[in-house]
Amino acid sequence: MEGDSAMRLRMVHGFMALAAAWPAVAQADIFVCHTASGPVVTTDHLSTDCLRYGGKELNADGTVRRRILTPRQQAEQSAALTRQRQDQEQLRNKQREQRALLTRYPDRAAFNQAERNDLQTPRGLIASARQRIARLASARKALQQEAQFYPSGNYPMDLRNRFEENRLLTQQEQQLIAGQEVEMRQIRAQYMHLLPSLESSWAHQQSEQGGSAANP
């Protein structure tokens, strides 16, 4: 009897020890690693070969828990994530810009009016410059009539100075006109650049509004 009791006690202790060891066995790490020479080795720890040449960590049932990337693969993955974040940020910025444009130009009429408003200042400056050029031309005619009294061309200093002043002022006004014409071309180009995108947004907006009206 005593022998049987001792045997049962030893069996209980054995089962307890096995039960205590089982989670550790079940949860043991399994690493499948590439090596410098080529073959793949399986280990129970994260080796330098895994860190250097890559591999994978397995669950107890053999399924892949995670891939272990090489330094080069890690760098490529990091670069890909950076590009993805940049692309997403660019998309968000474009969407914000498009919403801002739709707020400023809700339709084609507002767009055309805004362009006219932006062109108004250079047009006004050009019109004023042309009026000044016309007055300078009239003043030059008066100077030329006065110059007829000196057929030899030996004009007095005062007359020569007034001719030169008229020339310089006319040149300045012509340069102002040329500069404002460049400004007008740039304004028109900016609006032409915006128009295709806005036309697409207006069409999309009208389509959504039409859909909302059809499905109250």
WODAZI-V444927 format. One record per helix or strand. SS is the DSSP state (@ for helix, = for strand). FROM is the first residue (numbers start at 1). LEN is the number of residues. If there is no record, write none. Layout:
BEGIN
((SS,FROM,LEN) (SS,FROM,LEN))
END
This chain:
BEGIN
((@,2,25) (=,30,5) (=,40,4) (@,48,6) (=,55,4) (=,64,5) (@,71,34) (@,108,40) (@,157,58))
END
